[in-house]
Amino acid sequence: MSPKVTESHKEERKRSILEAAKKIFIKKGYEAFVMQDVIDAVDLSRGGVYSYFSSKEDLFLSILEDSNRTYSKEIKDMAKHPSIWNSLVKDFEDYKSASDTEDLFGAVQIEYFLINRLLPEKKIYMKERYEFAIEHLMKLFDEGVKKGEFNPKYPLDTIARYFITFNDGINIATIFLNKKDLNFNAQIDIFLSHLASMLGVNQQK
């Protein structure tokens, strides 16, 4: 009889597969990735890997779901911060100091969505991801309103969409150009200035 595999061990195996797969996606891109790549990278048989993930798309979407959970937690943590605005600013200041090669997985996401942009079911998925991000930002901004930290000049929905549009745009730009060529830090400073005005940030908070 084979030894019983505990749930924690299964989760650990699944996590190791996802981590290996993410590194390979970054190195090779979505289209060039094949399941054999991750089988070779982890200490599991072909059947072992396929018992967790049925295809490279299944693997990729699981990585995206992981990122959703991380994003959700980060937003909730920000909402608990004594100053939501200061927490947002710190996040962007950290982004300024990050290296040009720190978030290469973003390029793989763009590749995936471009490849699948004409498929109706993928358009629905893209919209769901977008609305997920908007919903979380709106909750964060609304918490700032409740705390008396924000007195917004525009609907929170509009501000959240502006936030996502800028963030996605500059993330895409950094895939093709380095931060120096983009004058990245100055763009972040201007964005934060506009965002503070739109949110009506009470600087005394």
HELIX and SHEET records of a PDB file:
HELIX    1   1 GLU A    7  LYS A   28  1                                  22    
HELIX    2   2 MET A   35  ALA A   41  1                                   7    
HELIX    3   3 ARG A   46  TYR A   50  1                                   5    
HELIX    4   4 LYS A   56  LYS A   80  1                                  25    
HELIX    5   5 ILE A   84  SER A   97  1                                  14    
HELIX    6   6 PHE A  105  ILE A  115  1                                  11    
HELIX    7   7 PRO A  120  LYS A  146  1                                  27    
HELIX    8   8 LEU A  156  PHE A  176  1                                  21    
HELIX    9   9 LYS A  179  LEU A  182  1                                   4    
HELIX   10  10 PHE A  184  LEU A  199  1                                  16    
END                                                                             
